[in-house]
């Protein structure tokens, strides 16, 4: 079943001082099935961050539509959009975006508090998520008292505690060392295998090689896609590396 669908997305920015038009996205169309794990890659300025912002309902396309479970995102009113994001989308950021004045527990529970869930339900979900991510023992700590890897686990917990339709990850391994990167990628594999749909924007070939599909953006368009199938992570890594080389050199696929 199709969960997310982008149809003919176009995004044009007008520069403030010169009035020039900059085409960030043009004619981008794709869909994501429930339970998929998709990575989006591209060079800086390729349009991938603009695309993520539109998919997250943080920005609106100049033209085209985005549908999540059949609901058109760009038709949702400004008054409703924050609640819609809390209920349907989970976010994992490179810099964690945790509140230093809140405990780990309160950071994770924040989306549920804003949605006015009952305390009993919040405690139940917190226990389930904290156990599955191995962070029960740090719930009372403050973000500055835990490691970078633990902070990213807390960010993942906050993203999935609402049981969102889609988790959007923006360079989630960017601030982590190699060991914590491996742990986080294993974590994404686990939540995906449990049924969570994941869409990740990344520069990291290693991170992308864990996805089931990798979509490459070049000059604001979908340039190429790689599907995992029965390939190993090592084979995916090599295919992604080859694709990035072709994108960088301007060569064409045979």
Beta strands, then each sheet from edge to edge (+ up, - down):
strand 1: 2-14
strand 2: 21-33
strand 3: 37-41
strand 4: 63-68
strand 5: 71-72
strand 6: 89-93
strand 7: 166-170
strand 8: 197-201
strand 9: 213-218
strand 10: 221-227
sheet 1: 2+ 1- 4+ 5-
sheet 2: 6+ 7+ 8+ 3+ 9+ 10-
end
